[in-house]
């Protein structure tokens, strides 16, 4: 049976369960040997009692559900953890806003206090993700040949994408799925893109087609999607399916109106987001160098940074030397899976802050 249908049937059964269970009680109150008036009165009394019982039981169910929800609320929605998220986001915004656009060289900056603090002794982590993989085979080969831990995000509609993704994993690269989504404007996200105009069935069918194109990916991020990621209902559907698949979502942040994080909070799942686009515009090496400097600053000030790049010639030419020298400058290159460990550490910090209040 389709998982969505099974879930729907299960919810439908639970919602109707109390009503069905009350029917025998209502019937037992009706006495066939009584007079017509008495029978009507008793029947009406039974209905009234049933309605009151139903209302009270519903209130109790809502109260219990609220208690269970409060007890089981994921730590990511905890106020302290939410404050840590916003504190880091504020630092990232400040770094991006204060970028020196006149300096072209890579600058090693002094390390200020980090928020949140990484585990003692760990170097700032930099996670580089290459989007749009699988379309250009030569670019794919050149990207796989780069030094350091890298993450490659494959477009599901690329030819032989399953073969290419498997080869990348064999070469030691971490693999993601680059999910096509509807953008604002006239840009074409490619075939089988998720759109806000789709019916529920068409949306889920298209999503599953994309997710089944190849295996071995650890996460999903959006290809374009400035319109779809701003639709909370659509993103809840996507995130619910990814949760079932055991993979997480990384928001490419193609719009300031993204609803990915709010949708994740509704479902109690962890999501992540990129900090910097290295090559939003093609053909400008100087711009890429500037963006890499921002990545370094964010990593030093927050403990980690997530950058998205594309397998373009000029990007590869700049990134090759930078990846080779990054460890010497005090950074740790990491795959996208490092974000899960970072999230665990953030939760640990939030618990440590709360510990005095939790002691009995």
Buried (B, 14 or more C-beta within 10 A) or exposed (E): EEEBEEEEEEEEEEEEEEEEEBEEEBEEEEEEEEEEEEBEEBBEEBEEBBEEBEEEEEEEEEEEEEEEEEEEEBBBEBEBBBEBBEEBBEBBEEBBEEBEEEEEEBEEEEEEEBBBEBEEEBBBBBBBBBBBBBBBEEBBEBBBEBBBBBBBBBBBBBEEBBEBBBBBBEEEBBBBBBBBBBBBEEEEBBEBBBBEEBEEEEBBEBBBEBBEBBEEBBBBBBBBBBBBBBBBEBBBBBBBBBBEBEBBBBBBBBBEEBBBBEBBBBBBBBBBBBBBBBBEEEEBBEBBBBBBBBBBBBBBBBBBBBBBBBBBEBBBEBBBEBBEEBBEBEBBBBBBBBBBBBBEBBBEBBBEBBEEEEEE
